[in-house]
Amino acid sequence: MARRDLPPLTGLRAFEAFARLGQMTLAADELCVTHGAISRQIRSLERATGLSLTEGPRHRLRLTEAGARLAATLSASLDAIERTFLDLMTAAESELRLSCVGTLAMRWLIPRLPAFHAAHPGLKVTVTEAYGPVDFARQPFDAAIRLTEHVPAHGVRSVAFLDNFHGPVLSPELAAGAGTSLAGIARLPRLDTRTHLRAWAEWQSHTGLALDEPPERREFEHIFYTLEAATAGLGVGVTPWIYVAGDVAAGRLIAPLGFVSTPARFHFILPEGEPKPAAEAFGAWLLAEAAQAPAPPPLLAAA
């Protein structure tokens, strides 16, 4: 691309302010500089362009024909720039860039987003899958949702909006052959999630139950793969309740042993400071939606 051949932008801005307002003092007040600074910038612009842009006595300057043409172009261009910036700022204020654990986004959040958009038609939510600690100073997010026991004490504000429960799930067809007792489930292939290989050990710790080693273990990269494998009858997997509440209600999965609470909770996390209007509205909606989440089947005493 060719290099732009433009006169000094500070001089152009000073000249446009003078031409629009009609007085050096008013232009100086608008740009927060002195009367002399405006005068020097305009003179510098005239020297750089070789054009006479003003004429008349020092305290009653008026625009020359060249000055009037330049002023009209400058004002129109700066008006367009101002409108664009206002539009961009308005759009940025009305957009929520949300970092969210992927399975919650897929299985709980996104199916409910139409209700949020219906209640807030001017707001936009962009969801990005993420799992690690959120760093608002380095990452382009306005808010985050994480399943965690610990939220940093400094730099963020956090609201725990949803308790977490976890338990084993399997397909009805697989359960029909093995039974739904703890002993029967222990004899089935066990599904592991590579990103959370301690899920089964944590479930046993939280329930006080002990399982023998299964005849086979099948590993999947992410929890949503594990849940698809459970639905397909490939084995029994352990999962947070909120991820499978809809599948259990629809009969695609069963949870014969129930669910037990965990120390971790789902947190809505914001950077410190005044939240964006979109983040504030989304947080209030999130709390209301979470309050309506169905309770999980309790851990069976006979398990």
N, C-alpha and C positions, 0 to 999 in steps of 0.2 A: 504494500500500500504506500502511496506517495505521502511524504511528510507534509503536515499541515503548515501553511505559511500564515500565521496569525500574529497580530500585534499583542502587546502585553495584556494578559487577562485582567490584571488589577486595574490597569488604565481603562479598559473597556467597561468594567463594572462601575468604576467611579464616574465615567462619562455618562453611562446609562442612568445612574441615579440622579445626576445633575439634570440631564435632559428631561427625565420624567417628573422630577419635583420642582424644577425651575430655579432653585437656589442652591448655592454652594453649602450654606449652613445646614439646610435640610438634608442634603446628600451626606454631609459629614456626620450628622446625627444618626442617620439610618445605618451607615457603615461603621459607626463607632470609631471614627478618626477625626482629625482636626480639619478645619476649613482649609488650612494651608496644604494639608496632605491631598485633599481632593484636587485643589488647583494644580499642584505639582504633578499628580498622576495624569491629569488631562493634558497638561503641557507636554509631558513625556510621551503620551499617546500621539499627539500632533507631530512631535519630532520623529517618532518611529514611522509614522505613515506618510509624512510629508504633506499632510492636509491641514487646512484651517477649519476647525470644527466649531469654534465659537468666535464671536466678534462683538464689538461694542465696548463701552466703558467697563472697567474692572468690576464694579459693583452692580452693573446692569448688563451682564453678558447675555447674548442670545445666540441661537444656533445658526450656523451658516447653512446653505443648501446641502452641502456634503454632510454636515453634522446632523441635520434633520433626517436624511436618508439613513445614516448609520444608526441613529437613535431608534428609528422605527424598526429596523432589522434586529437590533439588540433587544429591544423590549419584547418583540414577538418571540425571539429565541429563548430569552430568559423566562418568559411566561410559560412556554412549553416545557422547559426544564423543571420549573417549579411544579407544574401540574403533574408531570411524570413522577417527581419525587413524592408528592403527596399521595398519588395513587399507589406507589410502591410501599410507602410507609403504612397506608391504610390496609393494603393487602397483607403486609407482614404482621400487623397487629391482629388481623382476623384469621391468621393461620396458626395452628398448633402443630409443631413438629414433635411427634411423640416417639420416644424410644421405648420399646415394649418387648417383654419376653414373648418369643414367637408363638408358642402353643396357646397361651392365654389370648393373644391377638386373634389367632385363627379360630379358636373354639368358643370363645366367650365375648371378646370385645367387638370384633368386626361385625358379627351378626346383630349386634345391638346398635351399631353406629347409625343406621337409618333413623332411629328414634332421636338420637342426638341432633342429627341434621334437620329433622323436622321441627325440633324445638328451637334450633339456632340456625336458621337458613343462611345467615351471613357469615358463618364460621366454617373453616375448612380444617380437617384433621388429616395429617400425613403420618402414617404409621411405618416405623422402621424396626425390623427385628434386631434385637440386641440382648445380651445376657450379662456382660461384665459390669463392673462399677461404672456409673455414668460420670463424665467429667464435662460439666456445662461450659467450662472455660475453653476446652479444646474441641468439643463435639457440637455439631450444629442442631442441638435439640432445645426445646423450650420446657419439656417435662419428660419424665420417665416412669415406667412401671417395672418394678422388680419384685421377685419372690425372694425374701431374705430375712434373716434373723437380725441383722445389724445394718443400720444406715449410718453413714458418717455424721459425726456430731457437729461438724462445721462446714459451712459453704452451701448447705442445702436445707430445705424444709421438707418434711415428710409426713404423710398421713397414711396410716395403715387402714385400708378401706375394706379388706376382705381377709377373713381367717382362712387358714389352709388346713385341709384334712387329706390324708392319703390312705390308699388301701388297694388290695388286689382286684383286678377285673379280668374277665374272660368272656368268651362267647357262650351263649346258651347251648349251642350244639356241642362244644367241647365239655361243658359242665355236665351235659346229659350222659356222657360216657364215663366220666371220672367221679361224679358226685360233687357236692358243694361243701364237704367238710374240710377241715384243715388238712387232715391226712390225705384226702383225695386230691386237693389242690397241690400238695407237696409232691405228688407223683407225676404232675404235668410238666411239660417243658416250661422253663422259666425265661421270661423275656427281660433282657437288660438294656438299659439306655447308656450308650457310651459316654454321654456328657454328664451322667449322674449314676455311676456304677455302684454307689453306696445306697441306692434307693431301697433295696430289699433289706439291707442291714439296718438302715434307719427305721424302717417299718417294724422290724422285729424288736428293735430297741424301744420304740414308742409303745408297742403293744405288750411287750413282755412275752411274746410268743416265739417259739423256736421252730425252724423248719429244717428238715433233713436236706441234704444236697439233692437237687432234682436229677432226673435221668439225663437231662440235656439242657443246655443254656443256649439261647439264641440272642445275639446282640444286634442292636440297631443304633444308627447314628444319633437320632433325635427322638424325643418323647412322642412326637406325633407319628413317627414311623412305628414306634413300639405299640401305640394305640391302634394303628391300622392293622398291625400284625395280630394283636389280641382279637380284634373284630373278625379277622379272617380265620381265627381258630388255630393260630400257630403256637399258642401258649398262653400263659397267664402273666400279666404285667402289673406293676404297682404304679399308681398315678395319683396326682392331686385330684380331689373330687370335682373341682370346678371344671376341669378339662373334659370330664365324661358325664356330667350331670344330664346333658341332653341325650347321650347314647343310652344311659341306663333308663331314663324315662321312656325312650322309644323302644327299649327291649333289644337293642343291638349288642349291648354288653350287660353283664350282671356282676354284682359285687356281693357275693354270698357272705363274706366275712365282715362287711361294713367298712367304715372308715374311722380313723383315729386322728386327733388333732396333732399338729406339729408346732414347734417353736417359731417357724418361719411364717411370715404373713405377706400378703401382697401390699406393696407400698406405692403410693403416688408421690413422686419426688419432684420438687421444683427448686430452681436456684434461689438463693436468698434474695430478698428485695421484693419490690412490688411486682406481682405476677401480671402477665399479659391478660387482657380481658378474655381471650380465647381459653387460656389455661385456667383461669378462675371459673369460667362457665363449665369447662370440661370436668374440673375437679368436683364441683357440686353435683353434676350429673352422674359422675362415677360413683359417688357415695350413695346417691339415691338408687342406682341400679344394683349396687352390691347389697343394699339392704333388702332387695327383693330376691336375692339368690336363694335357691332351695337348700334346705338343710340336708346334709348327707345321711345315709343310713348309718346308725351307730354301730360301733364295734360289737359284734355278737359275743355275749358272755360265754357261749358254748364253743367259741372258736378255739 
